[in-house]
Amino acid sequence: MKTLKSKIFTGVTVFILLFGVFFMVKAKEKTNSPSAPTLVKASTWHFTGTDQSQIYNASYWQSGVSSNPDCSDDAETLPCTFTVTDATISNTTQLVSYLNTKYPSNPNAVASNADSRKPEM
């Protein structure tokens, strides 16, 4: 009888250990699974100024797509519509700071990297 109780106790102990190992492996697999890519929300801005000297001035930028009929893909000197993929940019001051960091004192670079451009007036 003592041997039978010992074998049952050993069997239950092995079963509990295997059960625990199974769930530990499942938990480890779950933490190693690739996560979904983080989606970055782009923001679009349009330039309302008429001169290159106004590009780094926040009061000449507005959120949204421009309805200006002069906007085109031609190589003009002013940006018309500019899309930014940095999700932290939510106002014109942050946009100008971004442009100043990415294209310091280079309004031609801002214009050439814009989605569309317009001529100086």
PyRosetta script that sets phi, psi and omega in degrees:
from pyrosetta import init, pose_from_sequence

init()
pose = pose_from_sequence("MKTLKSKIFTGVTVFILLFGVFFMVKAKEKTNSPSAPTLVKASTWHFTGTDQSQIYNASYWQSGVSSNPDCSDDAETLPCTFTVTDATISNTTQLVSYLNTKYPSNPNAVASNADSRKPEM")
pose.set_psi(1, -39.4)
pose.set_omega(1, 179.7)
pose.set_phi(2, -62.6)
pose.set_psi(2, -38.5)
pose.set_omega(2, 179.7)
pose.set_phi(3, -67.1)
pose.set_psi(3, -39.8)
pose.set_omega(3, 179.4)
pose.set_phi(4, -64.9)
pose.set_psi(4, -43.2)
pose.set_omega(4, 177.8)
pose.set_phi(5, -64.4)
pose.set_psi(5, -38.5)
pose.set_omega(5, 179.4)
pose.set_phi(6, -65.3)
pose.set_psi(6, -39.9)
pose.set_omega(6, 179.6)
pose.set_phi(7, -69.7)
pose.set_psi(7, -38.4)
pose.set_omega(7, 177.9)
pose.set_phi(8, -66.0)
pose.set_psi(8, -44.1)
pose.set_omega(8, 179.0)
pose.set_phi(9, -61.3)
pose.set_psi(9, -43.1)
pose.set_omega(9, 178.6)
pose.set_phi(10, -63.8)
pose.set_psi(10, -42.7)
pose.set_omega(10, 179.1)
pose.set_phi(11, -62.6)
pose.set_psi(11, -44.2)
pose.set_omega(11, 178.6)
pose.set_phi(12, -65.2)
pose.set_psi(12, -40.6)
pose.set_omega(12, 179.2)
pose.set_phi(13, -63.2)
pose.set_psi(13, -45.1)
pose.set_omega(13, 178.3)
pose.set_phi(14, -62.8)
pose.set_psi(14, -42.9)
pose.set_omega(14, 179.1)
pose.set_phi(15, -60.5)
pose.set_psi(15, -43.9)
pose.set_omega(15, 179.9)
pose.set_phi(16, -64.8)
pose.set_psi(16, -42.1)
pose.set_omega(16, 178.3)
pose.set_phi(17, -63.7)
pose.set_psi(17, -44.6)
pose.set_omega(17, 178.7)
pose.set_phi(18, -64.0)
pose.set_psi(18, -40.1)
pose.set_omega(18, 178.0)
pose.set_phi(19, -60.6)
pose.set_psi(19, -44.2)
pose.set_omega(19, 178.9)
pose.set_phi(20, -65.4)
pose.set_psi(20, -42.5)
pose.set_omega(20, 178.7)
pose.set_phi(21, -63.0)
pose.set_psi(21, -41.1)
pose.set_omega(21, 179.2)
pose.set_phi(22, -57.7)
pose.set_psi(22, -47.5)
pose.set_omega(22, -178.7)
pose.set_phi(23, -71.8)
pose.set_psi(23, -29.7)
pose.set_omega(23, 175.7)
pose.set_phi(24, -67.0)
pose.set_psi(24, -41.0)
pose.set_omega(24, 178.4)
pose.set_phi(25, -65.6)
pose.set_psi(25, -42.5)
pose.set_omega(25, 178.2)
pose.set_phi(26, -61.7)
pose.set_psi(26, -41.6)
pose.set_omega(26, 179.3)
pose.set_phi(27, -65.8)
pose.set_psi(27, -38.9)
pose.set_omega(27, 179.2)
pose.set_phi(28, -67.0)
pose.set_psi(28, -40.8)
pose.set_omega(28, 177.7)
pose.set_phi(29, -62.8)
pose.set_psi(29, -38.4)
pose.set_omega(29, -179.2)
pose.set_phi(30, -65.6)
pose.set_psi(30, -38.2)
pose.set_omega(30, 179.9)
pose.set_phi(31, -75.9)
pose.set_psi(31, -22.0)
pose.set_omega(31, 179.8)
pose.set_phi(32, -90.3)
pose.set_psi(32, -6.7)
pose.set_omega(32, -178.5)
pose.set_phi(33, -69.1)
pose.set_psi(33, 142.0)
pose.set_omega(33, -178.2)
pose.set_phi(34, -66.1)
pose.set_psi(34, 139.0)
pose.set_omega(34, 179.1)
pose.set_phi(35, -88.2)
pose.set_psi(35, 159.2)
pose.set_omega(35, 179.2)
pose.set_phi(36, -65.7)
pose.set_psi(36, 144.3)
pose.set_omega(36, 179.6)
pose.set_phi(37, -64.4)
pose.set_psi(37, 145.5)
pose.set_omega(37, 178.9)
pose.set_phi(38, -77.2)
pose.set_psi(38, 125.3)
pose.set_omega(38, 179.5)
pose.set_phi(39, -84.8)
pose.set_psi(39, 131.5)
pose.set_omega(39, 178.9)
pose.set_phi(40, -103.5)
pose.set_psi(40, 124.8)
pose.set_omega(40, -179.6)
pose.set_phi(41, -85.2)
pose.set_psi(41, 121.0)
pose.set_omega(41, 178.8)
pose.set_phi(42, -80.7)
pose.set_psi(42, 149.9)
pose.set_omega(42, 174.7)
pose.set_phi(43, -122.3)
pose.set_psi(43, 139.7)
pose.set_omega(43, -178.7)
pose.set_phi(44, -110.9)
pose.set_psi(44, 137.8)
pose.set_omega(44, -177.5)
pose.set_phi(45, -130.8)
pose.set_psi(45, 150.8)
pose.set_omega(45, 172.8)
pose.set_phi(46, -126.5)
pose.set_psi(46, 145.9)
pose.set_omega(46, -175.2)
pose.set_phi(47, -92.3)
pose.set_psi(47, 129.1)
pose.set_omega(47, -178.2)
pose.set_phi(48, -105.7)
pose.set_psi(48, -3.2)
pose.set_omega(48, -178.0)
pose.set_phi(49, -73.8)
pose.set_psi(49, 172.6)
pose.set_omega(49, -177.8)
pose.set_phi(50, -122.5)
pose.set_psi(50, 4.0)
pose.set_omega(50, -176.1)
pose.set_phi(51, -145.3)
pose.set_psi(51, 150.4)
pose.set_omega(51, 179.6)
pose.set_phi(52, -61.3)
pose.set_psi(52, -28.8)
pose.set_omega(52, -178.7)
pose.set_phi(53, -67.0)
pose.set_psi(53, -13.2)
pose.set_omega(53, -177.9)
pose.set_phi(54, -94.6)
pose.set_psi(54, -5.1)
pose.set_omega(54, -175.3)
pose.set_phi(55, -61.2)
pose.set_psi(55, -37.5)
pose.set_omega(55, -178.3)
pose.set_phi(56, -93.0)
pose.set_psi(56, 21.3)
pose.set_omega(56, 177.9)
pose.set_phi(57, -111.1)
pose.set_psi(57, 118.4)
pose.set_omega(57, -174.5)
pose.set_phi(58, -61.3)
pose.set_psi(58, -25.8)
pose.set_omega(58, -177.6)
pose.set_phi(59, -72.3)
pose.set_psi(59, -8.7)
pose.set_omega(59, 179.3)
pose.set_phi(60, -102.4)
pose.set_psi(60, 13.4)
pose.set_omega(60, 177.7)
pose.set_phi(61, -121.1)
pose.set_psi(61, 142.5)
pose.set_omega(61, 176.3)
pose.set_phi(62, -134.3)
pose.set_psi(62, 149.7)
pose.set_omega(62, 178.9)
pose.set_phi(63, -73.3)
pose.set_psi(63, 142.4)
pose.set_omega(63, 176.2)
pose.set_phi(64, 107.2)
pose.set_psi(64, 176.5)
pose.set_omega(64, -179.0)
pose.set_phi(65, -84.5)
pose.set_psi(65, 143.6)
pose.set_omega(65, -179.3)
pose.set_phi(66, -77.7)
pose.set_psi(66, 145.1)
pose.set_omega(66, 174.0)
pose.set_phi(67, -103.9)
pose.set_psi(67, 12.2)
pose.set_omega(67, -179.3)
pose.set_phi(68, -66.8)
pose.set_psi(68, 124.0)
pose.set_omega(68, -179.8)
pose.set_phi(69, -70.7)
pose.set_psi(69, -13.6)
pose.set_omega(69, 179.3)
pose.set_phi(70, -80.5)
pose.set_psi(70, -8.3)
pose.set_omega(70, -179.9)
pose.set_phi(71, -69.0)
pose.set_psi(71, 134.9)
pose.set_omega(71, 179.6)
pose.set_phi(72, -155.5)
pose.set_psi(72, 179.2)
pose.set_omega(72, 176.8)
pose.set_phi(73, -91.8)
pose.set_psi(73, 2.5)
pose.set_omega(73, -179.3)
pose.set_phi(74, -65.3)
pose.set_psi(74, 157.5)
pose.set_omega(74, 180.0)
pose.set_phi(75, -79.4)
pose.set_psi(75, 79.4)
pose.set_omega(75, 178.6)
pose.set_phi(76, -98.3)
pose.set_psi(76, 176.5)
pose.set_omega(76, -173.0)
pose.set_phi(77, -92.8)
pose.set_psi(77, -12.2)
pose.set_omega(77, -178.6)
pose.set_phi(78, -120.3)
pose.set_psi(78, 143.3)
pose.set_omega(78, 173.1)
pose.set_phi(79, -72.3)
pose.set_psi(79, 151.7)
pose.set_omega(79, 175.4)
pose.set_phi(80, -114.5)
pose.set_psi(80, -59.9)
pose.set_omega(80, 176.5)
pose.set_phi(81, -121.2)
pose.set_psi(81, 134.4)
pose.set_omega(81, -176.7)
pose.set_phi(82, -133.5)
pose.set_psi(82, 124.5)
pose.set_omega(82, 178.8)
pose.set_phi(83, -105.1)
pose.set_psi(83, 133.6)
pose.set_omega(83, -179.4)
pose.set_phi(84, -119.1)
pose.set_psi(84, 130.8)
pose.set_omega(84, -179.7)
pose.set_phi(85, -94.2)
pose.set_psi(85, 2.8)
pose.set_omega(85, 177.7)
pose.set_phi(86, -79.5)
pose.set_psi(86, 113.1)
pose.set_omega(86, -175.2)
pose.set_phi(87, -68.5)
pose.set_psi(87, -13.2)
pose.set_omega(87, -178.0)
pose.set_phi(88, -82.0)
pose.set_psi(88, -7.6)
pose.set_omega(88, -177.3)
pose.set_phi(89, -90.0)
pose.set_psi(89, 112.2)
pose.set_omega(89, -177.6)
pose.set_phi(90, -127.8)
pose.set_psi(90, -2.4)
pose.set_omega(90, 176.7)
pose.set_phi(91, -146.1)
pose.set_psi(91, 171.8)
pose.set_omega(91, -174.2)
pose.set_phi(92, -67.7)
pose.set_psi(92, -31.8)
pose.set_omega(92, 178.1)
pose.set_phi(93, -64.6)
pose.set_psi(93, -43.2)
pose.set_omega(93, 177.4)
pose.set_phi(94, -66.3)
pose.set_psi(94, -36.2)
pose.set_omega(94, 177.7)
pose.set_phi(95, -62.6)
pose.set_psi(95, -47.9)
pose.set_omega(95, -179.2)
pose.set_phi(96, -64.4)
pose.set_psi(96, -38.1)
pose.set_omega(96, 176.2)
pose.set_phi(97, -62.6)
pose.set_psi(97, -41.8)
pose.set_omega(97, 177.1)
pose.set_phi(98, -61.5)
pose.set_psi(98, -47.3)
pose.set_omega(98, 179.9)
pose.set_phi(99, -62.5)
pose.set_psi(99, -40.1)
pose.set_omega(99, 179.6)
pose.set_phi(100, -65.2)
pose.set_psi(100, -34.3)
pose.set_omega(100, 178.9)
pose.set_phi(101, -76.0)
pose.set_psi(101, -43.9)
pose.set_omega(101, -175.6)
pose.set_phi(102, -79.8)
pose.set_psi(102, -35.6)
pose.set_omega(102, -179.2)
pose.set_phi(103, -130.9)
pose.set_psi(103, 68.0)
pose.set_omega(103, -174.5)
pose.set_phi(104, -63.4)
pose.set_psi(104, 123.3)
pose.set_omega(104, 176.6)
pose.set_phi(105, 49.5)
pose.set_psi(105, 39.0)
pose.set_omega(105, -179.1)
pose.set_phi(106, -137.3)
pose.set_psi(106, 77.1)
pose.set_omega(106, -178.5)
pose.set_phi(107, -62.4)
pose.set_psi(107, -26.5)
pose.set_omega(107, 177.4)
pose.set_phi(108, -66.1)
pose.set_psi(108, -36.1)
pose.set_omega(108, 177.8)
pose.set_phi(109, -68.0)
pose.set_psi(109, -37.7)
pose.set_omega(109, 176.6)
pose.set_phi(110, -61.7)
pose.set_psi(110, -47.1)
pose.set_omega(110, -179.4)
pose.set_phi(111, -63.9)
pose.set_psi(111, -42.9)
pose.set_omega(111, -176.5)
pose.set_phi(112, -71.1)
pose.set_psi(112, -22.8)
pose.set_omega(112, 177.9)
pose.set_phi(113, -95.6)
pose.set_psi(113, 2.6)
pose.set_omega(113, 178.8)
pose.set_phi(114, -75.1)
pose.set_psi(114, 157.1)
pose.set_omega(114, 177.2)
pose.set_phi(115, -67.3)
pose.set_psi(115, -37.5)
pose.set_omega(115, 175.9)
pose.set_phi(116, -144.7)
pose.set_psi(116, 161.6)
pose.set_omega(116, -176.0)
pose.set_phi(117, -132.6)
pose.set_psi(117, 166.2)
pose.set_omega(117, 177.5)
pose.set_phi(118, -143.8)
pose.set_psi(118, 158.0)
pose.set_omega(118, 179.9)
pose.set_phi(119, -78.3)
pose.set_psi(119, 157.6)
pose.set_omega(119, 173.1)
pose.set_phi(120, -68.6)
pose.set_psi(120, 148.8)
pose.set_omega(120, -179.5)
pose.set_phi(121, -113.7)
pose.dump_pdb("model.pdb")
